[in-house]
Amino acid sequence: MNMNTPDPSPDPKPTRVDIRRLSAGQLAQLGVAQIAYVKPIVVDGDPAFAIYAADGTPMAVAPEREVALAAIRQHDMVPLSLH
């Protein structure tokens, strides 16, 4: 192998995207597999915490905030809070 010959297939440059120009659907897909949101809710008169995917899909309900956060982390996702 000649080390002086340039690589015929250079790595492609990363694509730059202006997030200000993404559609609502594209924004909804950002982080959908990595981010989950926790929102306080009331279930049968008792406080609880809903877990939603980044696109707003309901995933689970936990009785306590810390349980919701732990469940998200256990699934290798990043928890964020909604107020």
N, C-alpha and C positions, 0 to 999 in steps of 0.2 A: 504494500500500500504506500503510495506516495503522499507524504504529509504536506507537501507544498501545493497540492492540487486543492482548489476550493471545493467545499462540500456542494455537490450538485443539488441538494434539496435542503436549503436553509430553513430553519424554523419559521413558520408564519408569524407575522407580527400580531399582537393581540388587537382585537377589534375594540375600538372606542365607541361608547354609546352615551349619548346625552340623555340622562334619566329624566330631564324635564320634558322630553318629547315622547316618552313611552305612553302607550295607550293604557286605559284602565285595566284591561285584561293582562297586559304585560306587567304592569305594576303588581297586580294580584299574584302573579307567578313568582315574583322576586322572593327568594328565601322560603318558598313554600315547603321545601323538604328540610329546612334548617331552623326555621323560626316558629315558635308557638306563642300565642298570646293568652294571658290569664286575665279573666274579668270577673269581678265579684257579682254574684247573682243571688236570687232567693229561690229556693226550691221547697215547696210545701210549707212556707212560712219560716224556713230555716236558712241561714246564710250558707252559701257554697261558693265554689270557684269553678267557672267554666273554662275549658281549655279549647282554643281555636287554632287551626292551622293559619299560616300567613295569608291565605286566600279567603279566610273567614269561615271555612268549613268547621262545624262543631266536631270536636274529637272526644271529649270526656268531661266529666264533672267530678270534682273532688270536694270533700267536706272541709278541708282547710287549705289555705294558700300554700303553706310549705309542702303539703302533700302534692299539690298541683305542680309546683316548681320541681320537686324531686322526680315526679313522673316524666316531665318534659326532659329533664337532664338524663334520666335513665334511658331515654330513646335517642340520645345523642343530638338533641335539639337545644336551641338557645331560647330561654323563656324571656318574654317581655310582658309588662303589665299594661292593661288598658284601664283608663279611669273614666 
